[in-house]
Amino acid sequence: MQEALKIMRGMAVALVIVLYAVLVHHVNASGQVSLLGALLALAPLLLITVTFSWSITSKLIGFSLVMAFCIIAWWTLPFIEQHTGLIFWLQDIGLMLILLVTFARTLLPSRKPLCAHFAEMINGGTLPIAHERYAYKVTVAWVGFFALMVLISSLLFFFSPLATWSLFVNFLTLPLVALMFIAEFMVRKQVLTDLPTGNVLDAVRAYLNNSKNNSKRTH
């Protein structure tokens, strides 16, 4: 029963993501100023604000942050309606830049490459030298991928019709990320013979469990 609920929850999240992408592309392709476009542009920012506020110990402060966001959003609504495309673009490259920096900062000499960290979670211990070197190269590849996505998104936004940029961002970004995972897995099978039995979802679960445990210890 619990497994079925997880599947249904995952399907619901996927449906919301697809519906959001379709609505955003519809707004961008129409080229018309609309309240729907403004609300869609504000939705991710509201979600981030609510999530951050929920994590704050003081519920009063968290509630105040949400209310402040709503007031600012209402005050700037006319501007947002006129520049929804710009806001969508800033959100897109903002996410890609966050991912780029998250991966890139782990390539510094004093840090462990992020892909090596994930691999250790799957493997349950220290990686062999060959795996560490490969994980470093994969981390570099992801940094290059996110940088390329930022470049393509920016070029399309400024030098092509908004509908073309929207089509790329809303319907090609996730498939390209999935293709990157598949390509990396195929290369890994050829380069490394003693692969861990886990996969990227195992790493995500391990990371989330580790975050929960750390959160419990801090409280």
Sequence and secondary structure as in RCSB ss.txt:
>XXXX:A:sequence
MQEALKIMRGMAVALVIVLYAVLVHHVNASGQVSLLGALLALAPLLLITVTFSWSITSKLIGFSLVMAFCIIAWW
TLPFIEQHTGLIFWLQDIGLMLILLVTFARTLLPSRKPLCAHFAEMINGGTLPIAHERYAYKVTVAWVGFFALMV
LISSLLFFFSPLATWSLFVNFLTLPLVALMFIAEFMVRKQVLTDLPTGNVLDAVRAYLNNSKNNSKRTH
>XXXX:A:secstr
 HHHHHHHHHHHHHHHHHHHHHHHHHHHHHT   HHHHHHHHHHHHHHHHHHHHHSS HHHHHHHHHHHHHHHHH
THHHHHHTHHHHHHHHHHHHHHHHHHHHHGGGSTTS  HHHHHHHHHHTS   HHHHHHHHHHHHHHHHHHHHHH
HHHHHHHHHS HHHHHHHHHHTHHHHHHHHHHHHHHHHHHH SS  S  HHHHHHHHHHHHHHHHHHH 
